[in-house]
Amino acid sequence: QVQLVESGGGLVQAGGSLRLSCAAPGRTFSTYVMGWFRQAPGKEREFVAALYWTDTRTYYADFVKGRFTVSRDNAKNTVYLQMNSLKPEDTAIYYCTAGSSASYTRTTDYNYWGQGTQVTVSS
């Protein structure tokens, strides 16, 4: 069992930035793909970004390209989601997830999920 711990959510004005963090105490991500998903009220959980730990390949949903960046810190065994130019429509609970699939956009590609962190963007 892999426990994922997220942090960094909060309230920000439109145009602002937040950085989300995801760590797995006592575990390493070396064989995993790390994903970020989000879920707004009344909507399905949707893919935001993914990073393959071994070669740092990254992938993004079209609606965040150029605004969000996913990265990792090997020494801290932590993955980050830097979110810039935030919009009110980015308001959602953001989830960190880990899996070992070759695909990365579906919730079923992942095995472990964090508890989620709320991001609220005011207009």
TIMI-2910 file (N, C-alpha, C, CB; in pm, 1 decimal, decimal comma, always signed):
<rs>
+----------+----------+----------+----------+----------+----------+----------+----------+----------+----------+----------+----------+------+
!      n_x !      n_y !      n_z !     ca_x !     ca_y !     ca_z !      c_x !      c_y !      c_z !     cb_x !     cb_y !     cb_z ! resn !
+----------+----------+----------+----------+----------+----------+----------+----------+----------+----------+----------+----------+------+
!    +83,8 !   -118,8 !     +0,0 !     +0,0 !     +0,0 !     +0,0 !    +87,6 !   +124,0 !     +0,0 !    -95,0 !     +0,4 !   +121,2 !  Gln !
!    +57,6 !   +216,9 !    -87,9 !   +130,9 !   +341,9 !    -96,1 !    +40,3 !   +454,4 !    -48,6 !   +181,5 !   +368,0 !   -240,4 !  Val !
!    +84,5 !   +525,8 !    +51,4 !     +8,3 !   +640,1 !   +100,9 !    +63,3 !   +766,5 !    +36,7 !    +14,5 !   +649,4 !   +256,6 !  Gln !
!    -22,7 !   +843,2 !    -24,9 !    +16,7 !   +968,3 !    -88,3 !    -37,4 !  +1084,3 !     -6,2 !    -34,4 !   +975,5 !   -234,8 !  Leu !
!    +48,0 !  +1179,7 !    +22,0 !    +10,2 !  +1293,7 !   +104,3 !    +26,3 !  +1420,8 !    +22,4 !    +95,3 !  +1300,2 !   +234,0 !  Val !
!    -83,6 !  +1490,7 !     -0,8 !    -81,5 !  +1613,7 !    -79,2 !    -83,8 !  +1734,9 !    +13,0 !   -200,5 !  +1618,1 !   -176,6 !  Glu !
!    -31,0 !  +1843,4 !    -38,8 !    -37,1 !  +1970,2 !    +32,1 !    -26,1 !  +2083,0 !    -69,3 !    +74,8 !  +1980,4 !   +139,3 !  Ser !
!    -59,5 !  +2205,0 !    -23,5 !    -38,8 !  +2321,7 !   -107,2 !   -162,7 !  +2384,8 !   -165,1 !    +48,5 !  +2286,5 !   -215,4 !  Gly !
!   -278,4 !  +2326,5 !   -144,5 !   -399,4 !  +2387,7 !   -195,5 !   -435,9 !  +2513,0 !   -117,1 !   -513,7 !  +2288,5 !   -191,5 !  Gly !
!   -537,3 !  +2582,6 !   -164,8 !   -581,4 !  +2703,1 !    -95,9 !   -666,5 !  +2789,8 !   -184,5 !   -463,3 !  +2781,7 !    -46,2 !  Gly !
!   -683,0 !  +2913,8 !   -138,5 !   -764,1 !  +3013,0 !   -209,2 !   -670,8 !  +3113,7 !   -274,7 !   -864,3 !  +3084,3 !   -112,4 !  Leu !
!   -693,5 !  +3140,5 !   -401,7 !   -609,7 !  +3234,7 !   -475,2 !   -697,7 !  +3312,3 !   -572,3 !   -494,4 !  +3161,3 !   -550,7 !  Val !
!   -655,9 !  +3432,1 !   -603,3 !   -729,1 !  +3512,1 !   -702,0 !   -693,5 !  +3467,8 !   -843,8 !   -698,4 !  +3662,5 !   -683,6 !  Gln !
!   -783,7 !  +3493,2 !   -934,2 !   -758,6 !  +3462,2 !  -1074,8 !   -628,1 !  +3528,8 !  -1120,1 !   -877,7 !  +3508,8 !  -1163,4 !  Ala !
!   -548,6 !  +3453,3 !  -1193,8 !   -418,9 !  +3501,7 !  -1237,2 !   -305,2 !  +3465,1 !  -1143,7 !   -423,9 !  +3648,4 !  -1252,6 !  Gly !
!   -339,4 !  +3415,9 !  -1027,0 !   -239,1 !  +3380,7 !   -928,6 !   -181,7 !  +3241,3 !   -949,7 !   -297,4 !  +3390,9 !   -791,6 !  Gly !
!    -98,4 !  +3200,8 !   -853,8 !    -28,3 !  +3072,8 !   -863,9 !    -37,7 !  +2994,5 !   -734,0 !   +118,1 !  +3095,0 !   -901,0 !  Ser !
!    -29,3 !  +2864,5 !   -747,7 !    -18,4 !  +2773,6 !   -634,5 !    +72,9 !  +2659,3 !   -676,1 !   -159,0 !  +2720,9 !   -588,9 !  Leu !
!   +138,1 !  +2599,1 !   -577,3 !   +216,6 !  +2478,8 !   -602,9 !   +168,1 !  +2367,8 !   -512,0 !   +367,8 !  +2504,9 !   -581,8 !  Arg !
!   +125,3 !  +2260,1 !   -573,2 !    +83,1 !  +2142,4 !   -497,9 !   +200,2 !  +2045,3 !   -485,9 !    -38,6 !  +2073,7 !   -565,9 !  Leu !
!   +205,4 !  +1978,3 !   -372,8 !   +310,0 !  +1879,2 !   -348,1 !   +245,6 !  +1745,5 !   -317,5 !   +402,7 !  +1923,1 !   -232,0 !  Ser !
!   +317,3 !  +1639,0 !   -350,9 !   +269,9 !  +1503,5 !   -324,0 !   +389,3 !  +1419,2 !   -282,0 !   +198,4 !  +1441,7 !   -449,2 !  Cys !
!   +381,2 !  +1362,6 !   -163,7 !   +489,3 !  +1280,1 !   -112,0 !   +434,3 !  +1145,6 !    -67,0 !   +561,5 !  +1350,9 !     +4,3 !  Ala !
!   +521,7 !  +1048,3 !    -64,0 !   +486,3 !   +914,4 !    -16,3 !   +585,8 !   +876,0 !    +92,3 !   +486,6 !   +809,2 !   -133,5 !  Ala !
!   +554,5 !   +906,0 !   +215,2 !   +648,7 !   +878,4 !   +324,4 !   +693,9 !   +733,2 !   +326,9 !   +585,8 !   +913,8 !   +457,6 !  Pro !
!   +824,9 !   +714,1 !   +323,7 !   +878,7 !   +580,6 !   +334,7 !   +880,6 !   +500,6 !   +206,6 !   +803,5 !   +507,9 !   +433,7 !  Gly !
!   +833,8 !   +561,2 !    +97,2 !   +831,0 !   +490,3 !    -30,7 !   +904,2 !   +570,4 !   -136,8 !   +686,3 !   +463,1 !    -74,8 !  Arg !
!   +943,2 !   +501,7 !   -244,1 !  +1002,6 !   +569,2 !   -358,5 !   +911,6 !   +554,2 !   -478,2 !  +1142,8 !   +513,5 !   -389,4 !  Thr !
!   +919,2 !   +650,8 !   -567,6 !   +834,1 !   +650,8 !   -685,3 !   +904,3 !   +596,9 !   -809,0 !   +784,7 !   +789,5 !   -712,0 !  Phe !
!  +1018,7 !   +534,0 !   -793,3 !  +1107,0 !   +510,2 !   -907,2 !  +1043,6 !   +431,1 !  -1020,3 !  +1228,2 !   +439,3 !   -861,2 !  Ser !
!   +944,9 !   +349,0 !   -992,3 !   +886,1 !   +267,6 !  -1098,4 !   +747,8 !   +316,1 !  -1140,4 !   +877,5 !   +124,0 !  -1053,8 !  Thr !
!   +711,6 !   +432,7 !  -1092,7 !   +573,2 !   +475,0 !  -1111,4 !   +556,6 !   +587,4 !  -1213,7 !   +516,5 !   +518,9 !   -980,1 !  Tyr !
!   +435,0 !   +596,8 !  -1261,4 !   +388,1 !   +718,1 !  -1324,7 !   +305,3 !   +792,4 !  -1220,7 !   +305,3 !   +687,7 !  -1455,1 !  Val !
!   +333,4 !   +919,8 !  -1205,7 !   +264,2 !  +1003,7 !  -1109,2 !   +166,2 !  +1092,8 !  -1182,8 !   +363,8 !  +1088,1 !  -1026,6 !  Met !
!    +44,7 !  +1093,1 !  -1135,9 !    -57,7 !  +1172,7 !  -1202,6 !   -122,1 !  +1273,8 !  -1111,4 !   -162,7 !  +1083,9 !  -1259,3 !  Gly !
!   -176,0 !  +1376,8 !  -1172,5 !   -261,5 !  +1473,7 !  -1103,5 !   -396,4 !  +1475,1 !  -1175,3 !   -196,0 !  +1618,0 !  -1101,1 !  Trp !
!   -500,7 !  +1460,8 !  -1097,9 !   -637,0 !  +1470,3 !  -1146,5 !   -707,9 !  +1578,0 !  -1066,4 !   -711,1 !  +1333,8 !  -1135,8 !  Phe !
!   -823,5 !  +1619,3 !  -1115,9 !   -904,5 !  +1712,8 !  -1039,4 !  -1051,6 !  +1679,0 !  -1056,2 !   -876,9 !  +1857,8 !  -1083,0 !  Arg !
!  -1128,2 !  +1721,4 !   -958,1 !  -1271,7 !  +1697,7 !   -961,4 !  -1344,5 !  +1818,9 !   -906,9 !  -1308,7 !  +1571,7 !   -881,1 !  Gln !
!  -1423,6 !  +1880,0 !   -992,1 !  -1506,2 !  +1993,2 !   -952,3 !  -1643,5 !  +1941,8 !   -908,8 !  -1519,6 !  +2096,2 !  -1068,6 !  Ala !
!  -1716,2 !  +2019,5 !   -829,9 !  -1848,8 !  +1975,2 !   -783,9 !  -1939,2 !  +1940,0 !   -900,8 !  -1915,0 !  +2083,6 !   -698,4 !  Pro !
!  -1999,4 !  +1822,4 !   -893,7 !  -2092,1 !  +1780,1 !   -995,7 !  -2030,0 !  +1730,2 !  -1123,2 !  -2180,1 !  +1888,9 !  -1027,1 !  Gly !
!  -1897,6 !  +1722,1 !  -1126,2 !  -1827,5 !  +1677,6 !  -1247,4 !  -1744,8 !  +1552,7 !  -1218,8 !  -1737,0 !  +1789,8 !  -1302,1 !  Lys !
!  -1708,4 !  +1484,5 !  -1325,9 !  -1624,9 !  +1367,1 !  -1310,7 !  -1479,4 !  +1408,0 !  -1285,4 !  -1635,2 !  +1277,7 !  -1435,2 !  Glu !
!  -1407,3 !  +1316,5 !  -1225,9 !  -1265,1 !  +1339,3 !  -1204,4 !  -1194,9 !  +1337,8 !  -1340,1 !  -1204,4 !  +1231,8 !  -1108,2 !  Arg !
!  -1107,9 !  +1437,5 !  -1362,5 !  -1044,0 !  +1448,9 !  -1492,4 !   -892,4 !  +1459,0 !  -1481,3 !  -1098,0 !  +1568,8 !  -1565,9 !  Glu !
!   -827,0 !  +1409,6 !  -1584,8 !   -682,4 !  +1411,7 !  -1591,5 !   -631,1 !  +1554,1 !  -1607,3 !   -633,2 !  +1324,5 !  -1706,1 !  Phe !
!   -522,2 !  +1583,6 !  -1534,5 !   -458,9 !  +1714,6 !  -1543,5 !   -316,9 !  +1702,7 !  -1599,3 !   -456,5 !  +1782,4 !  -1405,7 !  Val !
!   -235,7 !  +1616,5 !  -1537,1 !    -95,9 !  +1604,9 !  -1577,7 !    -39,3 !  +1472,9 !  -1528,0 !    -12,6 !  +1723,6 !  -1524,1 !  Ala !
!    +68,9 !  +1428,8 !  -1593,7 !   +135,4 !  +1305,5 !  -1551,9 !   +284,9 !  +1317,5 !  -1573,0 !    +80,1 !  +1184,4 !  -1628,7 !  Ala !
!   +358,7 !  +1245,4 !  -1490,8 !   +505,4 !  +1242,4 !  -1500,9 !   +552,8 !  +1100,1 !  -1478,2 !   +571,9 !  +1339,8 !  -1398,2 !  Leu !
!   +636,6 !  +1052,0 !  -1571,0 !   +698,8 !   +920,5 !  -1553,2 !   +829,3 !   +941,1 !  -1477,7 !   +723,6 !   +848,5 !  -1691,3 !  Tyr !
!   +837,1 !   +876,3 !  -1361,9 !   +948,1 !   +903,8 !  -1270,8 !  +1082,5 !   +867,9 !  -1331,5 !   +929,1 !   +828,3 !  -1141,4 !  Trp !
!  +1090,2 !   +759,1 !  -1407,8 !  +1219,3 !   +710,3 !  -1455,7 !  +1284,1 !   +802,6 !  -1558,0 !  +1202,7 !   +573,8 !  -1515,5 !  Thr !
!  +1206,0 !   +861,8 !  -1646,8 !  +1265,6 !   +943,6 !  -1752,3 !  +1207,7 !  +1085,2 !  -1758,1 !  +1246,5 !   +876,0 !  -1885,8 !  Asp !
!  +1126,3 !  +1118,5 !  -1662,4 !  +1065,5 !  +1252,6 !  -1647,9 !   +980,9 !  +1295,9 !  -1766,5 !  +1173,2 !  +1354,7 !  -1626,2 !  Thr !
!   +933,0 !  +1203,4 !  -1847,5 !   +835,8 !  +1241,3 !  -1950,2 !   +714,3 !  +1302,8 !  -1880,6 !   +794,1 !  +1117,4 !  -2038,2 !  Arg !
!   +662,0 !  +1408,8 !  -1938,5 !   +545,0 !  +1473,2 !  -1881,8 !   +435,0 !  +1486,8 !  -1986,9 !   +582,0 !  +1610,2 !  -1824,8 !  Thr !
!   +312,5 !  +1486,1 !  -1939,6 !   +196,9 !  +1498,3 !  -2026,4 !    +94,5 !  +1587,2 !  -1957,3 !   +136,8 !  +1358,9 !  -2060,5 !  Tyr !
!    +19,8 !  +1661,2 !  -2037,5 !    -75,3 !  +1756,1 !  -1982,0 !   -207,4 !  +1751,9 !  -2057,1 !    -17,7 !  +1896,7 !  -1985,3 !  Tyr !
!   -313,7 !  +1778,4 !  -1983,1 !   -442,0 !  +1803,0 !  -2047,3 !   -433,2 !  +1934,1 !  -2123,9 !   -557,7 !  +1806,7 !  -1943,1 !  Ala !
!   -506,8 !  +1944,0 !  -2232,3 !   -499,8 !  +2063,9 !  -2316,1 !   -534,3 !  +2190,0 !  -2238,0 !   -593,2 !  +2050,2 !  -2435,2 !  Asp !
!   -626,2 !  +2178,4 !  -2144,3 !   -673,7 !  +2299,6 !  -2075,7 !   -572,6 !  +2354,9 !  -1974,8 !   -804,6 !  +2270,1 !  -2004,4 !  Phe !
!   -462,0 !  +2284,2 !  -1950,7 !   -359,9 !  +2337,3 !  -1859,9 !   -225,0 !  +2358,6 !  -1927,0 !   -342,9 !  +2244,6 !  -1743,0 !  Val !
!   -212,5 !  +2321,0 !  -2052,5 !    -84,8 !  +2337,0 !  -2122,1 !    -42,8 !  +2483,8 !  -2123,4 !    -94,4 !  +2282,7 !  -2266,1 !  Lys !
!    +82,7 !  +2503,8 !  -2087,9 !   +136,1 !  +2638,8 !  -2082,7 !   +112,3 !  +2709,9 !  -1951,2 !    +78,0 !  +2718,8 !  -2191,7 !  Gly !
!    +29,2 !  +2652,7 !  -1865,0 !     +0,5 !  +2714,6 !  -1735,1 !    +49,1 !  +2628,1 !  -1619,1 !   -149,4 !  +2740,4 !  -1720,8 !  Arg !
!    +36,9 !  +2498,3 !  -1630,3 !    +74,5 !  +2405,5 !  -1522,4 !   +200,9 !  +2330,8 !  -1561,6 !    -40,7 !  +2305,0 !  -1492,0 !  Phe !
!   +280,8 !  +2299,0 !  -1460,8 !   +402,4 !  +2221,6 !  -1482,0 !   +414,3 !  +2115,7 !  -1373,5 !   +527,1 !  +2313,4 !  -1482,9 !  Thr !
!   +436,0 !  +1992,5 !  -1415,6 !   +457,2 !  +1883,6 !  -1320,5 !   +607,3 !  +1853,8 !  -1316,8 !   +373,9 !  +1755,1 !  -1360,1 !  Val !
!   +658,1 !  +1832,4 !  -1197,7 !   +801,4 !  +1807,1 !  -1181,6 !   +823,5 !  +1716,7 !  -1061,3 !   +880,0 !  +1940,1 !  -1165,3 !  Ser !
!   +947,0 !  +1675,0 !  -1043,3 !   +978,4 !  +1589,4 !   -929,5 !  +1108,1 !  +1631,1 !   -863,3 !   +986,8 !  +1444,4 !   -972,9 !  Arg !
!  +1121,2 !  +1593,5 !   -738,6 !  +1244,6 !  +1612,1 !   -662,6 !  +1285,4 !  +1474,6 !   -612,9 !  +1226,4 !  +1714,7 !   -542,9 !  Asp !
!  +1391,2 !  +1420,8 !   -672,3 !  +1435,7 !  +1285,9 !   -635,9 !  +1473,6 !  +1276,5 !   -489,4 !  +1553,6 !  +1244,3 !   -721,8 !  Asn !
!  +1546,8 !  +1375,4 !   -443,8 !  +1597,6 !  +1370,5 !   -306,8 !  +1484,3 !  +1370,2 !   -205,1 !  +1690,5 !  +1488,4 !   -280,6 !  Ala !
!  +1377,0 !  +1439,8 !   -237,4 !  +1264,2 !  +1448,8 !   -143,5 !  +1154,3 !  +1348,1 !   -176,7 !  +1206,3 !  +1590,4 !   -144,1 !  Lys !
!  +1174,3 !  +1275,0 !   -287,5 !  +1072,0 !  +1177,9 !   -328,8 !   +934,0 !  +1243,4 !   -333,7 !  +1069,9 !  +1057,0 !   -232,5 !  Asn !
!   +931,7 !  +1356,6 !   -397,9 !   +811,4 !  +1438,3 !   -402,0 !   +784,7 !  +1481,6 !   -545,4 !   +824,6 !  +1561,2 !   -309,1 !  Thr !
!   +658,9 !  +1484,4 !   -581,5 !   +617,5 !  +1535,7 !   -711,1 !   +536,9 !  +1662,8 !   -687,8 !   +534,7 !  +1429,6 !   -790,8 !  Val !
!   +552,5 !  +1758,4 !   -779,6 !   +489,6 !  +1888,7 !   -765,5 !   +399,0 !  +1918,6 !   -884,9 !   +596,0 !  +1997,8 !   -750,7 !  Tyr !
!   +301,2 !  +2002,1 !   -861,6 !   +222,0 !  +2059,3 !   -969,2 !   +223,0 !  +2210,6 !   -949,4 !    +75,1 !  +2001,4 !   -970,9 !  Leu !
!   +299,9 !  +2278,6 !  -1032,4 !   +303,3 !  +2423,9 !  -1029,4 !   +192,1 !  +2475,9 !  -1118,2 !   +441,3 !  +2478,5 !  -1074,8 !  Gln !
!   +104,6 !  +2555,9 !  -1060,2 !    -12,0 !  +2606,0 !  -1132,4 !     -3,7 !  +2758,0 !  -1140,2 !   -144,5 !  +2561,0 !  -1063,5 !  Met !
!    +10,1 !  +2808,6 !  -1260,3 !    +17,5 !  +2952,1 !  -1284,3 !   -102,9 !  +2999,0 !  -1364,8 !   +147,7 !  +2988,1 !  -1357,1 !  Asn !
!   -123,2 !  +3127,8 !  -1366,3 !   -234,3 !  +3187,5 !  -1442,0 !   -365,3 !  +3116,2 !  -1413,5 !   -205,0 !  +3183,6 !  -1592,2 !  Ser !
!   -391,3 !  +3096,8 !  -1287,0 !   -510,9 !  +3021,3 !  -1247,8 !   -638,1 !  +3094,3 !  -1286,6 !   -510,5 !  +2995,1 !  -1097,7 !  Leu !
!   -737,7 !  +3014,7 !  -1320,9 !   -868,3 !  +3065,8 !  -1362,5 !   -975,4 !  +3013,0 !  -1267,2 !   -900,2 !  +3024,8 !  -1509,7 !  Lys !
!  -1087,7 !  +3081,2 !  -1256,5 !  -1195,4 !  +3029,4 !  -1170,2 !  -1236,7 !  +2886,9 !  -1207,0 !  -1317,2 !  +3120,8 !  -1178,3 !  Pro !
!  -1229,0 !  +2852,4 !  -1333,7 !  -1267,1 !  +2716,6 !  -1375,1 !  -1166,5 !  +2610,8 !  -1333,4 !  -1284,6 !  +2711,7 !  -1524,2 !  Glu !
!  -1054,4 !  +2651,8 !  -1277,3 !   -959,0 !  +2556,1 !  -1221,3 !   -998,1 !  +2514,3 !  -1079,0 !   -818,1 !  +2616,1 !  -1221,4 !  Asp !
!  -1099,9 !  +2574,9 !  -1025,2 !  -1145,4 !  +2540,1 !   -891,3 !  -1190,3 !  +2395,2 !   -886,8 !  -1259,0 !  +2632,4 !   -847,1 !  Thr !
!  -1130,7 !  +2318,7 !   -795,7 !  -1159,6 !  +2175,5 !   -784,7 !  -1079,7 !  +2117,2 !   -668,8 !  -1126,2 !  +2101,1 !   -917,6 !  Ala !
!  -1109,1 !  +1994,0 !   -637,5 !  -1021,3 !  +1916,5 !   -550,2 !   -918,1 !  +1849,0 !   -640,3 !  -1102,2 !  +1810,3 !   -463,9 !  Ile !
!   -792,6 !  +1866,2 !   -606,7 !   -683,6 !  +1809,0 !   -685,3 !   -627,9 !  +1686,4 !   -613,4 !   -571,7 !  +1913,9 !   -709,5 !  Tyr !
!   -611,2 !  +1580,2 !   -691,3 !   -566,2 !  +1452,8 !   -637,7 !   -433,4 !  +1412,1 !   -699,8 !   -671,4 !  +1344,6 !   -661,6 !  Tyr !
!   -345,5 !  +1365,8 !   -616,1 !   -221,7 !  +1302,6 !   -659,9 !   -245,7 !  +1152,2 !   -667,8 !   -102,9 !  +1336,2 !   -563,1 !  Cys !
!   -184,8 !  +1089,1 !   -766,1 !   -206,8 !   +947,1 !   -782,6 !    -81,4 !   +880,9 !   -838,3 !   -326,9 !   +921,4 !   -874,1 !  Thr !
!    -66,8 !   +752,4 !   -812,1 !    +49,3 !   +677,2 !   -857,9 !     +4,9 !   +545,9 !   -920,8 !   +146,9 !   +651,0 !   -741,6 !  Ala !
!    +71,5 !   +509,4 !  -1029,1 !    +39,5 !   +384,4 !  -1094,7 !   +158,7 !   +330,5 !  -1169,0 !    -76,5 !   +402,1 !  -1188,7 !  Gly !
!   +139,8 !   +218,2 !  -1235,8 !   +248,5 !   +155,8 !  -1310,8 !   +205,3 !   +120,2 !  -1451,6 !   +298,0 !    +31,5 !  -1239,0 !  Ser !
!   +107,9 !   +192,5 !  -1503,3 !    +55,6 !   +165,0 !  -1636,0 !   +131,7 !   +242,3 !  -1742,1 !    -92,2 !   +198,8 !  -1642,6 !  Ser !
!   +125,2 !   +192,4 !  -1864,0 !   +183,6 !   +264,5 !  -1976,7 !    +94,2 !   +379,3 !  -2021,4 !   +208,5 !   +169,4 !  -2093,2 !  Ala !
!    -29,9 !   +376,3 !  -1981,5 !   -121,9 !   +485,0 !  -2011,7 !   -144,8 !   +566,5 !  -1886,2 !   -255,6 !   +431,3 !  -2067,5 !  Ser !
!   -198,6 !   +688,6 !  -1903,4 !   -194,4 !   +779,9 !  -1788,3 !   -312,4 !   +873,5 !  -1776,8 !    -71,5 !   +860,6 !  -1794,4 !  Tyr !
!   -407,5 !   +869,7 !  -1866,9 !   -515,9 !   +968,3 !  -1863,6 !   -642,0 !   +920,4 !  -1793,6 !   -550,5 !  +1008,5 !  -2002,3 !  Thr !
!   -651,9 !   +794,9 !  -1763,1 !   -772,9 !   +740,5 !  -1701,2 !   -749,9 !   +714,7 !  -1553,1 !   -816,5 !   +610,7 !  -1771,7 !  Arg !
!   -854,6 !   +731,5 !  -1475,2 !   -841,2 !   +702,0 !  -1332,6 !   -804,3 !   +556,0 !  -1310,8 !   -971,1 !   +735,2 !  -1258,4 !  Thr !
!   -846,7 !   +468,7 !  -1399,3 !   -818,2 !   +326,2 !  -1384,2 !   -673,4 !   +289,9 !  -1417,1 !   -910,7 !   +246,7 !  -1472,0 !  Thr !
!   -596,2 !   +386,9 !  -1467,4 !   -453,8 !   +363,7 !  -1490,9 !   -372,4 !   +368,3 !  -1362,3 !   -400,1 !   +465,9 !  -1588,4 !  Asp !
!   -435,2 !   +411,1 !  -1254,4 !   -363,6 !   +436,1 !  -1129,3 !   -412,7 !   +346,4 !  -1016,6 !   -378,1 !   +581,6 !  -1089,0 !  Tyr !
!   -320,5 !   +316,9 !   -923,7 !   -350,8 !   +225,7 !   -814,4 !   -368,8 !   +295,7 !   -680,5 !   -242,6 !   +124,0 !   -802,8 !  Asn !
!   -300,8 !   +407,7 !   -662,2 !   -299,3 !   +473,5 !   -531,3 !   -338,5 !   +619,2 !   -546,8 !   -160,2 !   +462,0 !   -464,8 !  Tyr !
!   -414,1 !   +667,8 !   -450,4 !   -466,3 !   +803,9 !   -454,6 !   -443,5 !   +874,0 !   -322,1 !   -615,1 !   +803,5 !   -489,2 !  Trp !
!   -413,5 !  +1002,8 !   -331,8 !   -410,0 !  +1085,9 !   -212,8 !   -549,9 !  +1126,4 !   -172,3 !   -323,9 !  +1209,1 !   -235,8 !  Gly !
!   -556,4 !  +1200,2 !    -62,8 !   -685,7 !  +1240,0 !     -7,8 !   -744,4 !  +1360,5 !    -79,0 !   -672,4 !  +1269,8 !   +139,2 !  Gln !
!   -663,6 !  +1429,1 !   -157,1 !   -710,1 !  +1545,8 !   -229,8 !   -683,7 !  +1674,2 !   -153,8 !   -856,9 !  +1533,1 !   -259,5 !  Gly !
!   -663,7 !  +1781,0 !   -228,5 !   -644,8 !  +1912,7 !   -169,9 !   -728,2 !  +2013,4 !   -248,9 !   -493,9 !  +1952,9 !   -169,1 !  Thr !
!   -797,7 !  +2099,6 !   -177,6 !   -889,5 !  +2193,8 !   -240,5 !   -813,9 !  +2313,3 !   -297,9 !   -994,8 !  +2241,2 !   -139,8 !  Gln !
!   -844,4 !  +2344,1 !   -422,1 !   -794,4 !  +2465,1 !   -487,1 !   -915,9 !  +2548,7 !   -525,8 !   -704,7 !  +2431,4 !   -613,1 !  Val !
!   -919,2 !  +2670,9 !   -478,4 !  -1029,3 !  +2761,2 !   -508,9 !   -973,4 !  +2888,2 !   -570,4 !  -1112,3 !  +2793,3 !   -381,9 !  Thr !
!  -1022,0 !  +2922,1 !   -689,1 !   -975,4 !  +3041,1 !   -759,5 !  -1091,2 !  +3139,3 !   -768,2 !   -920,5 !  +3005,7 !   -901,7 !  Val !
!  -1073,0 !  +3254,4 !   -708,4 !  -1178,6 !  +3355,9 !   -708,3 !  -1161,0 !  +3451,1 !   -826,1 !  -1178,4 !  +3434,6 !   -575,4 !  Ser !
!  -1273,1 !  +3502,2 !   -873,4 !  -1267,5 !  +3593,6 !   -989,5 !  -1253,8 !  +3737,6 !   -946,2 !  -1392,3 !  +3578,4 !  -1076,2 !  Ser !
+----------+----------+----------+----------+----------+----------+----------+----------+----------+----------+----------+----------+------+
</rs>
